[in-house]
């Protein structure tokens, strides 16, 4: 049943006045969207390629940095949960910001979120093929170009998604279960193997390199480990009782991922004898940990990495394409994106466009490497860091806007439910927490290409605002359609 207190003006049907197309409602339970969320986080993939840099920056006590990031993400989770409880929507952040600040902000958020997620997902798509290449070369010596594997895996993921949300979500959950089993087994065995050298040093603030400054420098790297935590909100329309289950999925996922990452980090730091320099020199520290602990574990680690990339591909594109779909359905983006398959009720156009655009970004980035001063081929591992950094800047801007929006939304539209801690203190603290990684990702003096990422993000923001302003002037009815489709409204 729709919430009679749903905020904002009365909804209008769709861009052309016809009833908006809807996804298949109520087919996912809380466990389904929680599993999809954690699959989107992709703990194996994120930890494999992110922890070496984090440990180098934060030092032996890098697990403390992960704990701090987990708290910050939980603060963001509160914002998402409170918005979803009041107005569950496949538009997620786009709907929440738009219902608070109006249609210009909604269109701007749609463009920034769409572009940010596509750029970030391009890093995942590239590393999926790159990791297959690394694995095959390690065990067989074969050197098959990674882009071939990237195209094959992306095609497989898209086919699963087009078959329906239930099928694709189940597969993402299966892949996540495998990677988590591998990560936990390797970590526990490594700790048991090195039990004589266990130390509390990784949990002591005094062992963070450069103290608070080191914690702050490593914080954005730790936060990136959690990107994907917001997956469940975009699945609200297909979730049973989304007002309750989205929030539960968010908090349970963040809690599980925080504890798990701390375990993996502690095992890795311990396995490297608390030698951060040696750990930082390792291309994939967790794989080396498995290899050095017990050779057969390395095979499991590679399997965990492969299943992780597949899980992220499916869960990530599934949820993030739904943001674009909902924006197209409501007229914030071209109506082409708002198409739903008549039988499977999947947003086919949004899914395919999302994947193809990400592949085009990879191709353009690779062409830039070939034509650049160095004239070399693109390394998918390096691209993973570069592309994810640029995408994260745009995504963090969306997070920031959502945290600012929450207290204003509740004070204006649901004053009887406003609570000072949940709707003001926590989102304000979350907004401050976002400013730390945003600063370190945009601060001056970074090497290329990171030095021009802030300018690219600023250009994207200005272009989005200009486009949004023109669109709203041409289509005054857009104000009524933002967030007009509530997830549990039939």
Buried (B, 14 or more C-beta within 10 A) or exposed (E): EEBEEBBBEEBBEBBEEEEBBBBBBBBBBBEBBBBBBBBBBBBBBBBBBBBBBBBBBBBBBBBBBBBBBBEBBBBBBBBBBBBBBBBBBBBBBBBBBBBBBBBBBBBBBBBBBBBBBBBBBBBBBBBBBBBBBBBBEBEEEEEEEBBEBBBEBBEBBBEBBBBBBBBBBBBBBBBBBBBBBBBBBBBEBBBEBBEEEEBEBBBEEEBBBEEEEBBBBBBBBBBBBBBBBBBBBBBBBBBBBBBBBBBBBBBBBBEBBBEBBBBBBBBBBBBBEBEBEEBBEBEBBBBBBBBBBEEEBBBBBBBBBBBBBBBBBBBBBBBBBBBBBBBBBBBBBEBEBBBBBEEBBBBBBBBBBBBEBBBEBBEEBBEEBEEEEEEEEBBBBEBBBBBBBBBBBBBBBBBBBBBBBBBBBBEEBBEEEBEEEBBBBBBBBBBEBBEBBBEBBBEEEBEEBBEEBBEBBEEBBEBBBEBBBEBBEEBEEBBBBBBBBBBBBE
